[in-house]
Amino acid sequence: MQARDKSAQLFEEAKNYFPGGVNSPVRAFKSVSGPPLFIKRGYGCRITDEDDNQYIDFCCSWGPLILGHNHPAVRDAVLDTVVKGTSFGTPNKLGNQLGKLMIENNAFVEKIRFVSSGTEAVMSAIRLARGVTGKNKIIKFEGCYHGHVDSLLVKAGSGLATFGISTSAGIPPSFAQETIVLPLNQPSILEEALLFNEDIACVIIEPIPANNGLLLQDLGFLRYVQSTCYRHKVLLIFDEVISGFRVGFEGAAGYYDVQPDIVTYGKIIGGGMPVGAFGASKEIMGHVAPEGNVYQAGTLSANPVAMAAGYAVIQELLKEGFYTELEEKTKWFTQQIEDYCHGKGYEMSMPHVGSIFWVSFSRAPIQAADQIDAANMEKFKVLHHELLQRGVYLGPSGYEVGFISTAHSRTDLEEAIEKICECMDIVFSNES
C-alpha cells in the first residue's frame, strides 16, 4: 500500500482555503477513494506526489501534455521567455509565431484569437456566432461538455427540442432557456429542432465527445450536422479543446474532413500553460473587435510565456510521423488490455481515437451519455484504487478519458498493461 499521508495532510489544510479543498471539482477524488494526490513534480510519463510515490500518468494534466511532463524543448522555451518578463499586456512576437504556425498548417481556420482557457474560447465563440447571425439561441448535445459557460451548463428537458434545465445553481433560468439540448447521433431530431425555431444562432458539438466517456460518433452524423446547419444558415461550432491537435494537427475537423464555421481550441496549444483560442474564416473573424462589433478582450491573452510553451509544442507536432506513431502506440496499448480482459470474459472495452482512450465497463459501443451504466462507476472506483497502489494514475472519474503521450515508451506501457490487467482481475473477482 502506498502511503498518502502528506497528500492527506495537505488536503485537510487546503479545505481551509478552497471550496472542498480544490480549485476544480473533479480533483477532490469524490468519485474514487482516498485523499487526492498532491503532485510535486513530473518528468516524461511519470509524476511524483508529496509522499514520493511515483505513477505512470495517463491523465497528462487532462490532455495538454501530449509530449509528456517537463519536455526539454517546452521547459527551455518557458525559461528563456520568463527571464525577459512574464506579461506585458501588449502584442508580442511569440504570439505571431504561434498563430502563424497554427494557421499555415490548418486548412479549417484562417484567423484566430488567443484567450486564456477553453471555457473562455467557447464563451467567445458563442458570442461571435450570435453577433454574426443576429440570433440568440444555441443548440448543444447531451453528453458534450463545453466548459462552465452559463448557457451551456444545461441538460436535456422532456420532449423534443425542449429548452434546457440548468445543472448548476447560480444560473438564471432565462440563460438556460436560450439553449436547446438534443441527443447525440439522432439526425432527424436536429432537423426538427431547426425547423421548430428560427432563432438559432449556432449548433455546438464536441466532434469527439470526450468529457462524459468517449462517445465516438458516426462520420455520417457529423457530416449531417454540418450540412443541416449550412442549409438552415446556422453556424456550426466544433469544440476541439480536447481533440484539437490531439487526434491530428487539424483536430477532429481534419481527422473526419468536416468543415465547421468556428473552432475552439485549448489544452495542447498552451504546452501546459493556460491558453485557449477560437478561430474561423477571415470573414467571420472580421466581426471580432477591433475590426467588428463583437467585443472580446483579455488581460493575459497571448501571454508571452504561454505562447513560448505552445510554440515549442506545436513545432514537435509537425514532425513527420508524429501522429501516426502516437495513434499506433495507443491502438497497441488498448488492444493488449482488451485481449487479456476478453480472454477472461470480462465485460469491458477500451474505445480509442488518436491518442485518447477510455476504460468502459461494457463491450457494446457507447455513443450517448445515457448508455453509460452509472453502476459501473463502482468498478472504476476499485480499478482506480488498485492502480494507485501499483503506481498507475488515471483521472479520478470513470467518465474521464485517458491520454497517451510521446513520453510513454513501450517499456512504460508494458508495465502499465501488466498492472492494469492485474487490477482488472481484482475488479471482476468481486462479481464471481
N, C-alpha and C positions, 0 to 999 in steps of 0.2 A: 504494500500500500504506500502510495506516495503522499507524504505529509503536505498539507496546505496551511500550516499554522500561520505563517507570515501573511499569506493572502487573506486568511480569515480575519486576522487582526486588522489589516488594512481596510478590509471591507466594513468591519464594525466601526472603525474610525470614519470612513467615508460616509456612513449613514448620517453623521452629524453635519455634513456639509452639502450633500446632494440628495435629491429625492430618491429614495430606495438605494442610496449609496452609489449611484451610477449616473453617467451623463448621456446614456442611451439605453432604453429599457431592456433590450434582449441581453445586454451584458450582465444583468443581475442573476443569471442562471436559474430563473424561476421555473423553466421547463425541464431542467435537469437537476442533478444532485450536488450538494456541497456548495461552498462559497465560490464565487467567481475567481478566476486566475488573475493575479496582478502580474503582468509581464514586465520584465526589466530589460530584456534585450532580445534581438532576433538576428540571425545570420543564416543566409541560404534558405533552406526549407524548415529550419528549426527555430523554436522560441524557447526562452528560459524564464521561469517565473521567479518570484521573490524568495521562494524556498529552494531555488536552484534545481528544480525539476525541469527536465528538457523534454520537448514534444516535437514530433513531426507535425507541422502546421498545414492543415488543409482549409483553414479559414482565410488565410492570406489577407488579413485586415478587411474581410468581407469583399475581397475581389481585386483591389487595386494592385496588389503586389505580384504581377504576372512574371516578374523577374526574381521573385523571392525577396527576402529581407536583406536590407543593407547592401544592395548591389553596388559594387565599387564605382561604376560609372555614375549612378544616381547620387551616391554619397559624395563623390568628388565634385559633381556639379553643384550640389547644395552648398558644400563648404566653400567652394570658390566664389559663390554668389554672396553668401552671408557676410563674408569679410568686407564686402563693398556696401553693405546696408541691407536691411530686411524689408523695407517698404518705403515707397516714395509718393504714392498717390498720383503718379504721372505715367504716361506711356513709357515703355521700356523695350529695348531691342530684343530681349528674350521672348517677349510676347509675340513680336513679329516673327521670330524664328519658329516658334512652336505653331503659330497659326498657319504660316506658310507650309510647313511640313505636313500638317493635318489636311489642309485643303488641296494641296497639289497631288496628294495620294488618295483622295476620296472623291469619287465621282458623284456622290449623293448630296454634297453641300458645296456652296460657292462662297459663303461668308459665315463667320461665326462670331459669337460674343462670349468672352470668358466671364464666368461668375465664380462663386466660392463653394458651391455644393451641388449635388444632383437635385436636391429639392428646389434650390433656387433656380436651377436651369429649367425644371418642369414648370415652376410657377411663372417664369418669364415667357416660356413657350406658349402657355395657355393665354397669357395676356396678349402676346403677339397675335395669336390666332383670332382672338376676339377683336383686336384692333384692325386687323386686315379685313375681316369679314363683316364687321359691324354687327355681329350676332353675339348672343350671350351664353347659351347652354353648351354643355360638353357631354360627350358620351365616353364612358370608360367601361372596362370589362371586369367582371367579378374574378378575383384571383390575381389581378395585376396591381402592383403597388407602385406608387409614383411619388414617394416621399410624403412628408407630413403637411402638404398643401391643404388648406381648409376644405376646399370644394372637392378634393379627391379622397378624403378620409371618409368614404361612404360605402355602404354595402347595398346589395340589391333589395328593393322592396318587393311587395307582392305584385304579380301580374306582369304583363308585357310592358317593357319600356317605362316602368314606373320611376318616379323621382326617388333619389337616393335617401337613405336614412343615415344620419351621422353616426360614426362609430367612435367618436371621441367627444367628451364633454368640452364645452367652450367654443363649439362651432354653431353659430346661429342656424336654425332650420332653413332660413332663406338662402344661406350659402349652399347647403346640401341640395336644395331644390333646383339649383342650376345644373345639377349633374344627373344624368341618366345612366343607370348601370345595367349592362347586358351580360348574358352568359357568353363564355368563350366558345368558339368553334361551332356556332349555330348561325350560319349566314343569313337565313331568311329573316331572323329577328332584327338584325341590323337594318335591313331594307325597310321593314315595317316601322321601325323607330324613326328613320329619316323621313318617311312619308307622313308619319304622325305629327312631326314637329318641324316647322320651318325655321326655327330659331337656333339651330345647331351650328356653332362656330367650328367645332373640331371633334374628331374622334382620336382618343389617345389609347395606345396599347403598348405593352411590352411585347415586341415581336418574338422574344424568347422569355416568357414569363418565368422568373427565377426568384421570386420573393415569397412564394406560397407553394413550395415544391418546385420541381422543374416541369412545367406544363407545356411540353413541346407541341406546337400547333402544326396542323397540316399546311403545307405550302399553298394549297388551293384556297384555304380560308384567308390567309394573309393577302393573297392576290385579290380575292373577292372584296376584302375590306378596302384595299387600295382603289379598285375600280369603282366600287359603290360610292366611296367618298368623292371621287372625281365626277361621277355622274350627277351627284347631288350638290356639287360645288361646296363641299365641306372639306376643310383641311385635315390631313392625316398627320398625327404626331407619333413618331416612333420614340419611345422612351428606351434609350440604349445606354443608360447609366451603368448597367451591368454588362450587357452584351457588346457595347461599343468597344472596339479594339481588343476584345476578348476572344470572339469566335473568328475574327479576321480583322484586317486593318480597317475595312469599311463596315465593320459591325454586322449585325443581322441584315441590314439593308443590302449589303454586298453579298452576304452568305446566301440569302434567298433571292437576290436580284429583284427586290421590290422597292420602288421609289416612294418614300414618304415626302410630305411637304416640309415638315420641320423635324429635326432630330435633336434629342438631348443626350449629352454625354456627361461623364464624371469618372470617379474612381481611377482607372488606369492612367488617364491623361495627366494626373497630378503626381504620379510616381510615389504615392504615399502622403502627399501634401494635399490640403483642402482645395480642390478645383472642380468646377463644373463648366459646361458650355452648352450653348444651343446654336444650331446652325440651320441654314435653309438656302434657297436661291437668292441671288442678288436682289431680285425684285421684292421678295418677302422681307428680307433683312433690311431693305431700304425703308421699311416702316419704323425701324427702331431709332430712337433718339441718339444722336442729334440730327440724323438725316430725316427721320419721320416723327410721328407724334405718339408713338408707343414708348412710354418712359421706362427705363431700366437703368440702375446705377449700383455701384458697389465700391466701398472704400478700398477693399483688398482685392478687387477683381484684377486678374492678371498680375498678381503679386510676383515679383521677380524670382523669389526663392522657389515658389511653386512652378513657375514657368521653366526654370532651370531643371527641376526634377522631371517635369513632364517631357521636356525636350530630350533629356538623356534616355528616358524610357522609349519614346517614340522612335528614336534612331535605331534602337535594338530591334524593335518590332518589324522594321523594314528590311532586315537582313534576310537573305534568300533562305527559304525553307523553314522560317521561324514557326509559322502557324501549322504547317504540315507535321513537323516533328512534335509539337505540343499536342496536337489532336491525336496523333498515333500513340503517344505515350498515355494519354487519357483513355483511349479505347482499350489498350492492353491492360491497364490498371483495373478498369471496371470489369473487363471480361474475366480476368483471373478470379476476382471475388465472386462474380455471378456463377462461374463454372463450379467453383467449390460449393457454394450455397445450394445451387440447383441439384448438384450431385447428392446433397444431403436431404433434398426435398424441402428446403426452407422456402417459405413464401416471401420472397424479396426480389428486387431488381435494382439496377443502378442506371437509370436513364442518364444520358450524357450528350453534350453537343460542344464541339470545340474542346476547350479545357475546363468546362463546367460539368459537374456531376451531382447526382442526388441519391441518397440512400432511401429507397422506397420499400416499404414492407408490403408490397403487392407485386405480382407478376403481370397483372393487367396494365396496359398503358393508361396513364392518368393525364387527361388534358384539361380538366377543370377542377377547381379547388374543392367542390362539393363531392368529388370522387375520392378524396383522401379520408380514410377512416381515422377519426381522432383517437380511437382506442389504440391505434398502432404507435402513438407517441410514447406510450409506456415502454414499448420495445426499444424505441430510440433512447429513452432515458437510461435504460440498462446498458445499452451499447455505449453511450457517451461516457458513463461512469467507468465501465470496464476499460475503455480505450485510454482514458486519462491515467489509469493505474499502470498502463503499459507504455505511456509516452506517445500517444497519438491524440491530436487535438482536432475535433470537428467543431463547427459553430454550435453554440449551446441551444439549439432548437431543431427538432426534426423536420420543420418546414423550411429550413435554410439549406442552400446548396453548398457544395464544396468546390474548391478550385485546385488545379494543378499548375505549378509554375515551372519555369525553366530550371529552377534550383532543385526540383525534385529529381534526383538521379535514379537510375534503375535500381541501385542498391537501396536507396531510401524507400522506394516504392515496394520493393520486395519485402523489406522489413515491415512496412505498414500493412501489406497484404496478409502476411502471416499473422499479424496481431489482430487485424480486423476479422479474419476468418475464425481465429480462436475465440474472439468475443461473440461472434455470431453463434457459435456453438453454445455459449452461455445463455444468450438471448433466447434461443429456441429450445434450450433444455427446460426452460420454465413452462413450456407448453406440453411437454411429454409426461 
